[in-house]
Amino acid sequence: MDCIFCAIIKGDIPSKKVYEDDMCYAFHDINPQAPVHCLIVPKEHIPSADAVCEESCSAVAHIFSTIPKIDPLAFLPLFSSPR
């Protein structure tokens, strides 16, 4: 079953991509709650945290190892103001 994140990854719902590799996709939140707010989701559909299992834990672990690789400068165009 697909979810909103699956539709974003497939490109059915537009997003502002920050990072992508073969296992995860990072994008700006449509309704940010902080000056820098992006979501990083696995490309493998995992319906909830309760659904993480031995087969999907590598996808979740990959997200955490990817966070330091995301270039902080990718956020600047969204939050910098013209002078």
C-alpha positions, -999 to 999 in steps of 0.1 A, spaced: 0 0 0 13 34 -9 14 65 14 20 102 9 58 96 12 57 69 -15 39 94 -37 65 121 -30 93 97 -37 77 86 -70 72 123 -80 34 121 -80 34 149 -53 60 177 -59 87 183 -33 119 203 -29 145 176 -28 175 181 -5 191 147 -9 185 113 -26 202 80 -28 191 45 -35 177 39 0 163 73 11 149 106 0 152 139 19 130 170 12 118 202 27 87 200 49 57 217 33 48 231 67 81 237 85 80 240 123 116 253 125 139 274 104 155 242 90 130 214 87 133 186 63 121 150 63 142 120 55 122 89 45 132 54 34 123 45 -2 111 12 11 75 16 23 74 12 61 39 21 73 48 31 109 76 28 135 57 -3 148 63 -19 114 101 -17 116 114 -52 116 146 -71 110 141 -68 72 136 -30 73 159 -20 101 188 -15 76 167 12 58 161 30 90 198 27 101 208 41 66 187 72 73 207 80 105 240 74 87 229 97 59 220 127 81 256 139 84 261 137 47 233 162 38 249 195 29 236 222 52 240 247 23 210 229 6 188 247 31 200 283 24 180 291 -7 148 284 12 156 306 42 179 334 30 163 367 23 173 391 -4 193 421 8 
